[in-house]
Amino acid sequence: MLGGVIPVSLVMNCSNLEIIDISTNKLTGKLPNEIGFQVKLVRIYAETNNLTGDIPPTIGNLSSLETFWGSHNNLVGQIPDDVGRLKRLLFFHIIANGLSTSLCNASKLQIISIPNNNFEGQVPTNFGNLQELWWLDIALNNLGSNSSNDLDFIRSLRNCSKLEKLAFNQNHLGGVLPNSIANLSAQLDFLLLGDNQVSGNIDGAIFENLISLIALGLEGNLLTGIIPTCFGNLTKLATLTLENNNLEGTIPPSLGNCQRLQYLDLSQNKFFGAIPHQVLRLSSLSQMLNLSKNSMNGSLPAELGPGKPFLVGEFLPRNSTFIFGFFKISSGEVPKSGAFGNASAISLTGNAKLCGGVSTLKLPTCPIKPSKQGKKNNFKMIIAIVSVAMSFLVLATFVIVYWRRKSTYKSTSMLSILESLPKVSYRRLYEATEGFSPSNLIGSGGFDSIYKGVLDQGQSVAVKVLILQQIGASKSFITECNALRNIRHRNLIKIITCCSSTDYNQNEFKALIFEFMTNGSLEKWLYPDTEGENQPRNLSLIERLNVAKDVASALHYLHDQCKTTILDCDIKPSNVLLHNEMVAHLGDFGLARLLLAADNSSQTQSSTVGMMGTIGYVCPGKKSQL
């Protein structure tokens, strides 16, 4: 890791320099003014250091500059006005500095990401000149003056037809929601206006055309009135945050039409009435349901339970939470099933008359109803207790035997696995997938999400990002690295490299990078999405036989030709990937079992992780070892 100041001679003596990458070091001092003399510079990466001072005004001389990353430093002063003359500038990223006043206006700019600085005053209205702009993030600044014209700049953004992401949250923007929101790009999927001083009613008509919205954040404002029923037409919505406003009325049942909704926070408002069962039955509602500090009433919904995961990048938490604090609920028993079985995911604050539930909720025991068949029930109780005790004893024995066997295995060296592959940084993957954009999401599983990306050389890849909050995800990563590092076969998916690092929030990050399979999975060919626009043709009989032959060839190699036998414990159509000319490749070894020959017998030792794959697709071969 480098330290000290950046030598001027280093910059001056490299006349053909195109890329400067000094990111993630401990460099201090200023960016040299001489950096502006390197007119061939295309990219500057200087993020995550301790750099101080201004951005050199000579940066306006870099006519070939496309990318400038200066995030997480101590830069101050103004953004040079000459930045607006950089016609090739595409990405300008300066999170968490002390910059202020001036904003850039380069005609080809695609991303302006300048949150967490000291920008103040009115938001410029010339953003509309940036017709290539698709990401504008000016959150966590001091923009606006809590006045009625603070949101007038949105009118100019109607010229940005490629706009997908807008983030203005945590500023001082006042006024009502303008009608010009209705004229924003139909591709807009993120609109974040939370924690400002926006007032008035929510006019549903201005959101009707924004059918691509995935995240809508209006929390922490002064909004009044009701939730528009037309929000139910935003069928792609995954996150809706309206907490800490002055909204009232009942929760519209039409929200039940948002089949992808998984994060809903309506707390600290004035809502009343019962929770619509259409909302509670949403199988996707798995991340957050917060209705606390309202005036709602009714009984606790027993049908509430965790649904199917639907991830949206970094905008959602990883653990499910259901909060029903301060309801007006009559006395009754709290269910023990569904979401109520997890005390850490439930808050029942302010409901003193409730009883029962799981023990960790610490609610009083519900009164026992008198029974006419006391002796018979006591006998059933004894049988149940004995059965539970025996089950616990068997389970404990299994766990002890399992861990004793596991302790004899040689531990996998994570370092040796990573050293055998070429290196790739988190930033490169972030750029390759356009910030892990939902539009690049091509698949998800219990432990991971898979994105399509394009590396610097133009190579298309599949980036498999591990969801490390899931129990067993880290073991799945190690198991898959173990399985893939020493195998080579034309019908096995090819691993290109891997990444074990931290993201921009200093959270642990692990990913595997594979060759991109142009024809997708076998599942999409066998069971196409009937609602999709581009339907794949039906597979011919010859193609089906060839796929079966390819899979059989891969399994023969894994079972009988590898030095260490590998059992893929999750062979299903979604894990059979089709490349050029419909050649099948077997993928996803996160649940693979490695069979190691014992020293003095024909028995085998096995190494695996967690559960053994999808029911119905577990490998039947050598089942005695499973």
PLY file of the C-alpha trace (Angstrom):
ply
format ascii 1.0
element vertex 626
property float x
property float y
property float z
element edge 625
property int vertex1
property int vertex2
end_header
0.00 0.00 0.00
1.46 3.35 -1.10
1.87 6.39 1.17
3.15 9.96 1.02
2.47 12.57 -1.65
2.21 11.98 -5.38
5.59 12.85 -7.00
5.32 15.52 -9.70
8.09 13.77 -11.65
5.95 10.64 -11.92
3.34 12.62 -13.82
5.69 14.80 -15.87
7.88 11.97 -17.21
5.06 9.87 -18.70
4.01 11.69 -21.85
1.97 8.78 -23.23
0.12 8.03 -19.99
-3.52 6.98 -20.54
-4.56 5.52 -17.17
-3.65 6.59 -13.62
-4.80 4.15 -10.92
-3.69 5.10 -7.40
-6.88 4.01 -5.66
-7.13 2.41 -2.21
-3.83 3.61 -0.76
-2.72 6.07 1.93
-1.60 8.88 -0.34
-1.73 12.42 1.04
-1.34 15.93 -0.29
-2.88 17.35 -3.44
-3.46 15.98 -6.89
-0.54 17.56 -8.84
-1.49 20.47 -11.05
0.81 18.91 -13.67
-1.68 16.09 -14.14
-3.46 18.39 -16.57
-0.48 18.31 -18.94
-0.98 14.61 -19.75
-3.40 15.24 -22.59
-3.68 11.54 -23.48
-5.17 10.61 -20.10
-8.41 8.63 -20.44
-9.04 7.41 -16.90
-8.10 8.66 -13.43
-8.77 6.43 -10.41
-7.82 8.18 -7.15
-10.57 7.05 -4.77
-10.10 5.94 -1.14
-6.97 7.87 -0.14
-6.29 10.89 2.10
-5.91 13.45 -0.69
-6.63 17.09 0.17
-6.99 20.42 -1.58
-8.80 21.32 -4.79
-9.34 19.31 -7.93
-6.63 20.81 -10.21
-8.17 23.35 -12.60
-5.84 21.99 -15.31
-8.04 18.89 -15.46
-10.05 20.88 -17.98
-7.17 20.37 -20.45
-7.67 16.58 -20.53
-9.75 16.47 -23.70
-9.62 12.64 -23.84
-10.73 12.09 -20.23
-13.66 9.66 -19.89
-13.57 8.64 -16.20
-12.72 10.49 -12.98
-13.10 8.65 -9.62
-12.10 10.73 -6.60
-14.45 9.37 -3.94
-13.64 9.02 -0.23
-10.89 11.63 0.09
-10.73 15.06 1.74
-10.98 17.17 -1.40
-12.39 20.68 -0.89
-13.14 23.79 -2.87
-15.03 23.87 -6.15
-15.35 21.56 -9.10
-13.46 23.43 -11.85
-15.75 25.10 -14.36
-13.57 23.77 -17.19
-14.79 20.26 -16.42
-17.81 21.22 -18.48
-15.58 21.40 -21.56
-14.63 17.71 -21.36
-16.81 16.42 -24.19
-15.75 12.78 -23.74
-16.33 12.64 -19.97
-18.68 9.74 -19.12
-18.27 9.04 -15.38
-17.72 11.64 -12.64
-17.71 10.10 -9.15
-16.72 12.11 -6.03
-18.62 10.65 -3.04
-17.70 11.76 0.50
-15.53 14.85 0.01
-15.87 18.50 0.99
-16.47 19.93 -2.47
-18.96 22.74 -2.98
-20.68 25.26 -5.27
-19.98 24.43 -8.91
-21.47 21.49 -10.83
-20.21 20.12 -14.15
-21.97 20.20 -17.50
-20.15 17.91 -19.97
-22.36 16.99 -22.91
-21.57 13.24 -23.00
-21.70 12.71 -19.26
-23.59 9.52 -18.34
-23.09 9.36 -14.57
-22.97 12.24 -12.08
-22.44 10.76 -8.63
-21.61 13.49 -6.11
-23.39 12.59 -2.83
-22.14 13.43 0.65
-20.36 16.70 -0.17
-21.09 20.33 0.74
-23.05 21.43 -2.32
-25.55 24.15 -1.51
-27.95 26.53 -3.19
-30.45 25.65 -5.91
-30.04 22.54 -8.06
-28.92 23.70 -11.55
-31.51 23.57 -14.30
-28.95 22.78 -17.00
-28.89 19.06 -16.25
-31.40 18.78 -19.06
-28.57 19.46 -21.52
-26.99 16.11 -20.63
-28.95 13.91 -23.02
-26.73 10.87 -22.34
-27.27 11.09 -18.56
-28.73 7.95 -16.96
-27.57 8.27 -13.34
-27.84 11.46 -11.26
-27.01 11.18 -7.55
-26.76 14.42 -5.54
-27.95 13.01 -2.19
-26.61 14.03 1.24
-25.78 17.64 0.38
-27.17 21.04 1.40
-29.09 21.75 -1.80
-32.33 23.71 -1.69
-33.70 26.30 0.72
-36.99 24.70 1.85
-38.78 26.95 -0.65
-41.58 26.26 -3.12
-39.36 26.42 -6.24
-36.67 23.99 -5.07
-37.95 21.19 -7.34
-38.23 23.30 -10.51
-35.07 21.67 -11.86
-37.01 18.42 -12.43
-38.73 20.06 -15.41
-35.40 20.22 -17.28
-34.77 16.51 -16.77
-37.53 15.56 -19.22
-34.90 16.00 -21.96
-32.81 13.19 -20.42
-34.57 10.34 -22.20
-32.08 7.72 -20.93
-32.46 8.62 -17.26
-32.74 5.56 -14.99
-31.67 6.62 -11.50
-32.39 9.83 -9.58
-31.31 10.37 -5.97
-31.99 13.73 -4.26
-32.56 12.41 -0.74
-31.23 14.10 2.41
-31.06 17.69 1.19
-33.21 20.77 1.97
-35.59 20.61 -0.98
-39.05 22.08 -0.37
-42.24 22.59 -2.34
-44.83 20.14 -3.64
-44.20 17.20 -5.96
-44.23 18.84 -9.43
-46.34 17.56 -12.32
-43.14 17.46 -14.40
-42.28 14.15 -12.70
-44.81 12.59 -15.09
-42.57 13.62 -18.02
-39.46 11.83 -16.76
-38.03 8.91 -18.70
-40.18 5.77 -18.79
-36.94 3.89 -18.07
-36.60 5.49 -14.62
-36.28 2.71 -12.03
-34.99 4.58 -8.93
-36.50 7.83 -7.62
-35.28 8.81 -4.15
-36.59 12.08 -2.66
-36.63 11.13 1.02
-35.59 13.25 4.00
-36.33 16.67 2.51
-39.14 19.19 3.15
-41.49 18.16 0.32
-45.12 18.90 1.22
-48.65 18.55 -0.13
-50.57 15.53 -1.39
-49.16 12.74 -3.53
-50.81 13.11 -6.95
-50.96 9.57 -8.31
-51.26 10.82 -11.90
-47.63 11.98 -11.96
-46.42 8.44 -11.28
-48.66 6.56 -13.74
-46.11 6.71 -16.58
-43.17 5.61 -14.43
-43.96 1.93 -14.94
-40.31 0.84 -14.60
-39.93 2.07 -11.01
-38.19 -0.44 -8.75
-37.52 1.86 -5.78
-39.60 4.90 -4.74
-38.42 6.77 -1.64
-40.53 9.66 -0.27
-39.84 9.09 3.44
-39.07 11.83 5.98
-41.01 14.66 4.29
-44.16 16.68 5.06
-46.50 14.83 2.71
-50.23 14.68 3.51
-53.32 12.97 2.12
-53.64 9.32 1.13
-51.55 6.75 -0.71
-52.72 6.84 -4.36
-54.42 3.62 -5.45
-52.54 3.81 -8.76
-49.35 2.82 -6.92
-50.71 -0.68 -7.45
-49.99 -0.26 -11.18
-46.24 -0.01 -10.49
-45.87 -3.75 -10.85
-42.05 -3.73 -10.84
-41.87 -1.91 -7.52
-39.63 -3.66 -4.98
-39.07 -0.86 -2.45
-41.64 1.70 -1.25
-40.71 3.97 1.68
-43.28 6.51 2.90
-42.48 6.54 6.62
-42.30 9.66 8.80
-44.83 11.81 6.91
-48.37 12.99 7.70
-50.19 10.55 5.43
-53.59 9.23 6.51
-56.47 7.03 5.43
-56.35 3.28 4.87
-53.67 1.29 3.12
-54.94 0.69 -0.45
-55.54 -3.00 -1.28
-54.19 -2.25 -4.77
-50.65 -2.49 -3.34
-51.27 -6.23 -3.47
-50.79 -5.96 -7.25
-47.10 -5.16 -6.70
-46.02 -8.78 -6.91
-42.31 -7.89 -6.58
-42.68 -5.67 -3.52
-40.37 -6.81 -0.75
-39.62 -3.66 1.28
-42.59 -1.61 2.53
-42.25 1.00 5.29
-45.37 3.04 6.17
-44.49 3.74 9.81
-44.95 7.06 11.67
-47.99 8.30 9.76
-51.72 8.50 10.55
-53.03 5.41 8.80
-56.03 3.62 10.29
-58.10 0.52 9.65
-57.00 -3.08 9.10
-54.08 -4.26 7.01
-55.40 -5.38 3.59
-55.04 -9.13 3.20
-53.98 -8.50 -0.43
-50.78 -6.92 0.93
-50.16 -9.56 3.58
-50.40 -12.35 1.02
-47.60 -10.94 -1.13
-45.11 -13.80 -1.33
-42.36 -11.34 -2.28
-42.71 -9.26 0.92
-39.62 -10.74 2.57
-37.35 -7.84 3.60
-39.35 -5.27 5.59
-42.95 -4.59 6.55
-43.07 -1.71 9.04
-46.49 -0.35 10.02
-45.60 0.88 13.50
-46.70 4.19 15.05
-49.97 4.48 13.17
-53.57 4.15 14.35
-54.35 0.81 12.78
-56.44 -1.87 14.39
-57.44 -5.48 13.99
-55.88 -8.83 14.79
-52.39 -10.04 14.05
-52.23 -11.60 10.57
-51.35 -15.27 10.98
-50.82 -15.70 7.24
-47.80 -13.40 7.16
-44.63 -15.28 6.33
-41.38 -15.00 4.46
-41.62 -15.14 0.68
-39.31 -15.62 -2.26
-36.16 -13.45 -2.42
-35.93 -10.68 -5.04
-32.70 -8.69 -4.68
-32.15 -5.12 -5.92
-28.54 -4.38 -5.60
-27.50 -2.49 -2.41
-30.78 -0.76 -1.68
-32.36 -3.53 0.44
-31.41 -5.05 3.80
-30.62 -8.75 3.91
-32.73 -9.82 6.91
-36.51 -9.94 6.97
-38.21 -7.66 9.51
-41.92 -7.32 10.29
-42.87 -4.51 12.69
-46.38 -4.02 14.06
-45.66 -1.70 16.98
-48.42 0.43 18.51
-51.39 -1.31 16.95
-54.78 -1.15 18.59
-55.09 -4.91 18.85
-57.48 -6.63 21.21
-56.27 -9.39 23.47
-55.39 -12.60 21.74
-52.74 -15.18 21.02
-49.72 -14.40 18.85
-49.16 -17.07 16.16
-46.00 -19.16 16.35
-45.79 -19.91 12.63
-44.66 -17.91 9.62
-42.79 -14.69 10.33
-43.92 -14.77 13.97
-41.67 -17.77 14.57
-38.60 -15.51 14.42
-38.56 -13.12 17.38
-35.68 -11.08 15.99
-37.81 -10.20 12.95
-40.88 -9.06 14.90
-41.66 -5.98 16.99
-44.94 -5.94 18.96
-44.24 -2.82 20.99
-47.25 -1.20 22.65
-49.64 -4.19 22.63
-49.82 -5.18 26.27
-52.83 -7.51 25.94
-51.19 -10.03 23.65
-50.10 -13.46 24.86
-48.44 -16.62 23.58
-46.04 -16.63 20.68
-42.51 -18.00 20.75
-40.78 -17.82 24.13
-38.20 -15.24 23.05
-40.98 -12.66 22.58
-41.39 -12.78 26.40
-45.17 -12.47 26.25
-47.36 -13.85 29.05
-48.66 -17.38 28.65
-52.17 -17.60 27.28
-54.74 -19.06 29.72
-55.31 -22.78 29.23
-58.85 -23.68 28.27
-60.42 -26.37 30.48
-60.52 -29.81 28.84
-63.07 -32.60 29.32
-60.51 -35.22 28.44
-57.76 -34.24 30.83
-56.22 -37.69 31.29
-56.24 -38.42 27.59
-54.62 -35.07 26.83
-51.99 -35.65 29.54
-51.14 -39.00 27.95
-50.78 -37.31 24.55
-48.58 -34.66 26.15
-46.27 -37.32 27.63
-45.97 -39.05 24.26
-45.19 -35.72 22.59
-42.50 -34.88 25.18
-40.87 -38.31 24.86
-40.94 -38.03 21.06
-39.32 -34.61 21.15
-36.66 -35.83 23.60
-35.84 -38.84 21.42
-35.69 -36.65 18.32
-33.34 -34.27 20.10
-31.12 -37.17 21.20
-30.91 -38.53 17.65
-30.17 -35.07 16.29
-27.46 -34.46 18.89
-25.84 -37.81 18.06
-25.88 -36.96 14.36
-24.30 -33.54 14.98
-21.52 -35.04 17.16
-20.68 -37.72 14.58
-20.79 -35.16 11.77
-18.40 -32.73 13.45
-16.01 -35.52 14.47
-15.86 -36.66 10.86
-15.51 -33.12 9.63
-12.60 -32.43 11.99
-10.54 -35.12 10.18
-10.72 -33.37 6.84
-7.95 -31.11 5.69
-9.15 -27.52 5.69
-9.22 -25.73 2.39
-6.75 -22.87 2.09
-8.68 -19.90 0.76
-5.43 -18.16 -0.12
-4.20 -21.02 -2.32
-7.48 -21.02 -4.23
-7.38 -17.29 -4.93
-3.67 -17.24 -5.82
-4.25 -19.69 -8.67
-6.57 -17.25 -10.48
-5.95 -13.81 -12.03
-6.91 -10.82 -9.90
-9.90 -8.54 -10.49
-11.01 -5.68 -8.24
-14.46 -4.82 -6.92
-14.36 -1.58 -8.88
-13.79 -3.41 -12.16
-16.79 -5.65 -11.48
-18.86 -2.61 -10.42
-18.12 -0.91 -13.74
-18.54 -4.12 -15.78
-22.08 -4.63 -14.43
-23.03 -0.92 -14.47
-23.12 -0.80 -10.69
-24.71 -4.26 -10.39
-27.72 -2.81 -12.16
-31.00 -4.78 -11.89
-31.18 -4.62 -15.69
-28.09 -6.84 -15.79
-29.46 -9.37 -13.27
-29.75 -12.70 -15.13
-30.42 -15.07 -12.26
-30.48 -15.61 -8.49
-30.28 -18.49 -6.07
-30.28 -19.20 -2.37
-26.70 -18.02 -1.91
-26.04 -15.70 -4.84
-27.16 -13.27 -7.54
-25.75 -13.48 -11.08
-25.14 -10.43 -13.28
-24.04 -10.06 -16.89
-20.96 -7.87 -17.26
-18.45 -6.68 -19.84
-14.79 -6.46 -18.80
-12.29 -3.92 -20.14
-11.31 -6.15 -23.07
-14.94 -6.38 -24.21
-15.27 -9.90 -22.87
-18.81 -10.83 -21.76
-18.85 -12.59 -18.39
-21.29 -13.84 -15.77
-20.55 -12.38 -12.31
-21.85 -14.57 -9.48
-22.09 -12.37 -6.33
-22.34 -14.27 -3.04
-25.01 -13.13 -0.55
-22.74 -13.48 2.47
-25.55 -12.74 4.92
-27.06 -16.12 4.04
-25.93 -18.96 6.29
-23.64 -21.27 4.31
-22.80 -18.75 1.55
-19.10 -18.53 2.49
-18.82 -22.32 2.61
-20.57 -22.48 -0.76
-17.95 -20.08 -2.18
-15.04 -22.21 -0.88
-16.68 -25.44 -2.07
-17.25 -24.07 -5.56
-13.65 -22.78 -5.77
-12.41 -26.22 -4.66
-14.53 -27.98 -7.24
-13.62 -25.70 -10.14
-9.93 -24.98 -9.66
-8.68 -28.40 -10.88
-11.30 -29.49 -13.44
-11.27 -28.89 -17.21
-13.90 -30.22 -19.58
-15.72 -28.84 -22.62
-19.09 -29.44 -20.93
-18.27 -27.74 -17.62
-18.67 -24.00 -17.15
-15.31 -22.24 -17.31
-14.26 -20.08 -14.36
-12.26 -17.01 -15.43
-11.35 -15.56 -12.04
-12.76 -14.63 -8.65
-12.87 -11.63 -6.32
-12.58 -11.57 -2.54
-12.56 -7.95 -1.38
-14.75 -5.24 0.16
-17.35 -3.02 -1.49
-17.57 0.77 -1.27
-19.32 0.46 2.12
-16.45 -1.70 3.46
-18.69 -4.78 3.53
-17.15 -8.14 2.68
-17.58 -9.01 -1.00
-17.01 -12.33 -2.78
-17.76 -13.16 -6.39
-16.94 -15.76 -9.05
-16.53 -14.72 -12.68
-17.51 -17.24 -15.35
-17.59 -17.34 -19.13
-20.96 -15.94 -20.28
-23.30 -18.53 -21.80
-24.97 -16.81 -24.75
-28.04 -19.05 -24.96
-29.00 -18.98 -21.28
-30.19 -21.94 -19.23
-31.91 -25.12 -20.35
-34.81 -24.22 -18.05
-35.66 -21.13 -20.12
-35.76 -23.26 -23.27
-37.90 -25.99 -21.74
-40.22 -23.68 -19.77
-40.18 -20.25 -21.49
-41.73 -17.22 -19.79
-45.11 -16.84 -21.46
-45.09 -13.10 -20.74
-41.69 -12.45 -22.33
-41.38 -10.59 -25.60
-38.68 -12.74 -27.20
-39.70 -16.37 -26.98
-37.00 -18.98 -27.70
-37.82 -21.53 -30.35
-38.61 -25.09 -29.32
-35.65 -27.44 -28.99
-35.53 -30.11 -31.66
-35.23 -33.79 -30.75
-31.59 -33.83 -31.92
-30.78 -30.78 -29.78
-32.40 -32.37 -26.73
-30.39 -35.56 -27.26
-27.19 -33.54 -27.65
-27.88 -31.68 -24.40
-28.43 -34.98 -22.59
-25.23 -36.34 -24.13
-23.26 -33.25 -23.04
-24.56 -33.47 -19.45
-23.80 -37.20 -19.31
-20.27 -36.54 -20.58
-19.72 -33.92 -17.87
-21.04 -36.24 -15.14
-18.86 -39.12 -16.37
-15.84 -36.83 -16.11
-16.77 -35.61 -12.60
-17.58 -39.07 -11.25
-14.95 -41.28 -12.88
-12.15 -39.25 -14.46
-11.29 -36.63 -11.83
-8.55 -37.33 -9.30
-11.09 -36.42 -6.64
-14.64 -37.55 -7.40
-17.10 -34.64 -7.50
-20.85 -35.09 -7.07
-22.93 -32.13 -8.25
-25.80 -32.19 -5.79
-28.08 -29.78 -7.65
-28.39 -30.92 -11.27
-31.50 -29.23 -12.63
-32.41 -27.43 -15.88
-31.51 -23.99 -14.48
-27.94 -25.22 -13.83
-27.46 -26.55 -17.37
-26.23 -23.61 -19.48
-26.15 -23.44 -23.28
-23.31 -21.74 -25.15
-22.67 -21.25 -28.86
-24.17 -23.91 -31.13
-26.28 -25.11 -28.16
-23.36 -26.91 -26.45
-24.45 -27.69 -22.87
-22.29 -26.78 -19.87
-22.90 -27.95 -16.31
-22.61 -25.16 -13.74
-23.19 -24.13 -10.10
-20.91 -26.23 -7.87
-21.76 -24.37 -4.66
-23.38 -27.53 -3.24
-20.93 -30.04 -4.73
-19.71 -32.93 -2.61
-16.06 -33.98 -2.90
-15.41 -37.70 -2.29
-11.89 -38.38 -1.00
-10.52 -41.94 -1.03
-9.86 -43.29 2.48
-6.38 -44.45 3.43
-7.04 -48.13 4.09
-10.42 -49.13 2.80
-12.84 -48.77 -0.04
-14.85 -46.35 2.01
-14.84 -42.67 1.21
-14.68 -39.43 3.09
-16.83 -36.59 1.88
-16.64 -32.84 1.97
-19.72 -30.71 1.35
-21.61 -27.71 2.64
-25.02 -27.30 4.26
-28.07 -28.79 2.57
-27.51 -31.01 -0.43
-29.34 -29.15 -3.20
-32.86 -28.94 -4.57
-35.27 -31.74 -3.67
-35.71 -33.96 -6.71
-32.35 -33.02 -8.22
-29.88 -34.44 -5.69
-27.28 -36.66 -7.37
-28.46 -40.32 -7.10
-24.97 -41.75 -7.78
-23.09 -43.11 -4.76
-26.07 -42.22 -2.61
-24.74 -44.32 0.25
-22.17 -41.61 0.90
-24.67 -38.74 0.82
0 1
1 2
2 3
3 4
4 5
5 6
6 7
7 8
8 9
9 10
10 11
11 12
12 13
13 14
14 15
15 16
16 17
17 18
18 19
19 20
20 21
21 22
22 23
23 24
24 25
25 26
26 27
27 28
28 29
29 30
30 31
31 32
32 33
33 34
34 35
35 36
36 37
37 38
38 39
39 40
40 41
41 42
42 43
43 44
44 45
45 46
46 47
47 48
48 49
49 50
50 51
51 52
52 53
53 54
54 55
55 56
56 57
57 58
58 59
59 60
60 61
61 62
62 63
63 64
64 65
65 66
66 67
67 68
68 69
69 70
70 71
71 72
72 73
73 74
74 75
75 76
76 77
77 78
78 79
79 80
80 81
81 82
82 83
83 84
84 85
85 86
86 87
87 88
88 89
89 90
90 91
91 92
92 93
93 94
94 95
95 96
96 97
97 98
98 99
99 100
100 101
101 102
102 103
103 104
104 105
105 106
106 107
107 108
108 109
109 110
110 111
111 112
112 113
113 114
114 115
115 116
116 117
117 118
118 119
119 120
120 121
121 122
122 123
123 124
124 125
125 126
126 127
127 128
128 129
129 130
130 131
131 132
132 133
133 134
134 135
135 136
136 137
137 138
138 139
139 140
140 141
141 142
142 143
143 144
144 145
145 146
146 147
147 148
148 149
149 150
150 151
151 152
152 153
153 154
154 155
155 156
156 157
157 158
158 159
159 160
160 161
161 162
162 163
163 164
164 165
165 166
166 167
167 168
168 169
169 170
170 171
171 172
172 173
173 174
174 175
175 176
176 177
177 178
178 179
179 180
180 181
181 182
182 183
183 184
184 185
185 186
186 187
187 188
188 189
189 190
190 191
191 192
192 193
193 194
194 195
195 196
196 197
197 198
198 199
199 200
200 201
201 202
202 203
203 204
204 205
205 206
206 207
207 208
208 209
209 210
210 211
211 212
212 213
213 214
214 215
215 216
216 217
217 218
218 219
219 220
220 221
221 222
222 223
223 224
224 225
225 226
226 227
227 228
228 229
229 230
230 231
231 232
232 233
233 234
234 235
235 236
236 237
237 238
238 239
239 240
240 241
241 242
242 243
243 244
244 245
245 246
246 247
247 248
248 249
249 250
250 251
251 252
252 253
253 254
254 255
255 256
256 257
257 258
258 259
259 260
260 261
261 262
262 263
263 264
264 265
265 266
266 267
267 268
268 269
269 270
270 271
271 272
272 273
273 274
274 275
275 276
276 277
277 278
278 279
279 280
280 281
281 282
282 283
283 284
284 285
285 286
286 287
287 288
288 289
289 290
290 291
291 292
292 293
293 294
294 295
295 296
296 297
297 298
298 299
299 300
300 301
301 302
302 303
303 304
304 305
305 306
306 307
307 308
308 309
309 310
310 311
311 312
312 313
313 314
314 315
315 316
316 317
317 318
318 319
319 320
320 321
321 322
322 323
323 324
324 325
325 326
326 327
327 328
328 329
329 330
330 331
331 332
332 333
333 334
334 335
335 336
336 337
337 338
338 339
339 340
340 341
341 342
342 343
343 344
344 345
345 346
346 347
347 348
348 349
349 350
350 351
351 352
352 353
353 354
354 355
355 356
356 357
357 358
358 359
359 360
360 361
361 362
362 363
363 364
364 365
365 366
366 367
367 368
368 369
369 370
370 371
371 372
372 373
373 374
374 375
375 376
376 377
377 378
378 379
379 380
380 381
381 382
382 383
383 384
384 385
385 386
386 387
387 388
388 389
389 390
390 391
391 392
392 393
393 394
394 395
395 396
396 397
397 398
398 399
399 400
400 401
401 402
402 403
403 404
404 405
405 406
406 407
407 408
408 409
409 410
410 411
411 412
412 413
413 414
414 415
415 416
416 417
417 418
418 419
419 420
420 421
421 422
422 423
423 424
424 425
425 426
426 427
427 428
428 429
429 430
430 431
431 432
432 433
433 434
434 435
435 436
436 437
437 438
438 439
439 440
440 441
441 442
442 443
443 444
444 445
445 446
446 447
447 448
448 449
449 450
450 451
451 452
452 453
453 454
454 455
455 456
456 457
457 458
458 459
459 460
460 461
461 462
462 463
463 464
464 465
465 466
466 467
467 468
468 469
469 470
470 471
471 472
472 473
473 474
474 475
475 476
476 477
477 478
478 479
479 480
480 481
481 482
482 483
483 484
484 485
485 486
486 487
487 488
488 489
489 490
490 491
491 492
492 493
493 494
494 495
495 496
496 497
497 498
498 499
499 500
500 501
501 502
502 503
503 504
504 505
505 506
506 507
507 508
508 509
509 510
510 511
511 512
512 513
513 514
514 515
515 516
516 517
517 518
518 519
519 520
520 521
521 522
522 523
523 524
524 525
525 526
526 527
527 528
528 529
529 530
530 531
531 532
532 533
533 534
534 535
535 536
536 537
537 538
538 539
539 540
540 541
541 542
542 543
543 544
544 545
545 546
546 547
547 548
548 549
549 550
550 551
551 552
552 553
553 554
554 555
555 556
556 557
557 558
558 559
559 560
560 561
561 562
562 563
563 564
564 565
565 566
566 567
567 568
568 569
569 570
570 571
571 572
572 573
573 574
574 575
575 576
576 577
577 578
578 579
579 580
580 581
581 582
582 583
583 584
584 585
585 586
586 587
587 588
588 589
589 590
590 591
591 592
592 593
593 594
594 595
595 596
596 597
597 598
598 599
599 600
600 601
601 602
602 603
603 604
604 605
605 606
606 607
607 608
608 609
609 610
610 611
611 612
612 613
613 614
614 615
615 616
616 617
617 618
618 619
619 620
620 621
621 622
622 623
623 624
624 625
